[in-house]
């Protein structure tokens, strides 16, 4: 998955449009799960570039259509960015340069939500450390 997302990242907006046209619903679910894991990996490894990968995966995975699953995962990306002291607006701006219009609109919409509607708890998640390190768990 890293290779696929990195290729889309390098390909920019054109690659995003190509991926959006090609990915079916099962693939969108996989991308959303992958983004969830990337957010946790970013925190565990202190790798903010995984947050960019997560956002690209979410755009292709359904954020362009505002799907509930991708909105839930947006809370994980936001939480991970905070844990890494990474500026969320800067992250979204960088991602917008890659994903183009369909993703940018929904990234901005996320930022326009009330802060209490963007939390882990609101989206049914909690952060934990287990035997393999930091993870997000869906508890709702």
Residue pairs with C-beta under 8 A, 6 or more apart in sequence:
1 30
1 31
1 34
1 57
2 53
5 34
5 53
5 56
5 57
6 53
7 15
8 15
8 16
8 19
8 56
8 60
8 98
9 15
9 52
9 53
9 56
9 98
11 18
12 97
12 98
12 100
13 98
13 99
13 100
13 101
16 56
16 59
16 60
16 98
16 99
16 100
16 102
16 103
17 100
17 102
19 60
20 59
20 60
20 64
20 102
23 31
23 60
23 61
27 61
28 60
28 61
28 62
28 67
29 61
29 69
30 61
31 57
31 58
31 60
31 61
31 62
32 57
32 58
32 61
32 62
32 67
32 69
32 70
32 73
34 54
34 57
34 61
35 53
35 54
35 55
35 57
35 58
35 61
35 70
35 73
35 76
35 77
36 54
36 73
36 76
36 136
38 50
38 51
38 53
38 54
38 57
39 50
39 51
39 54
39 73
39 76
39 77
39 79
39 80
39 136
40 76
40 80
40 133
40 134
40 135
40 136
41 47
41 50
42 48
42 49
42 50
42 51
42 54
42 80
42 84
43 80
43 83
43 84
43 127
43 134
44 133
44 134
46 84
48 81
48 84
48 86
48 91
51 77
51 80
51 81
51 84
51 86
51 91
52 91
52 94
52 95
52 98
54 73
54 76
54 77
54 80
55 63
55 77
55 91
55 92
55 95
55 99
55 103
55 107
56 95
56 98
56 99
56 103
58 70
58 73
58 74
58 77
59 95
59 99
59 102
59 103
59 106
59 107
61 67
61 69
61 70
61 73
62 69
62 70
63 70
63 71
63 74
63 103
63 106
63 107
64 102
64 103
64 106
66 106
66 109
71 110
71 123
72 123
72 124
72 125
72 138
74 110
74 118
74 123
75 118
75 119
75 120
75 122
75 123
75 125
76 120
76 123
76 125
76 136
77 91
78 88
78 110
78 118
79 119
79 120
79 127
79 136
81 87
81 88
81 91
82 88
88 111
89 111
92 107
92 108
92 110
92 111
95 103
95 107
96 103
96 104
96 107
99 107
110 118
116 122
120 126
120 127
120 136
123 140
124 138
124 139
124 140
125 136
125 137
125 138
125 139
125 140
126 136
126 137
126 139
127 134
127 135
127 136
127 137
128 134
128 135
128 136
128 137
129 135
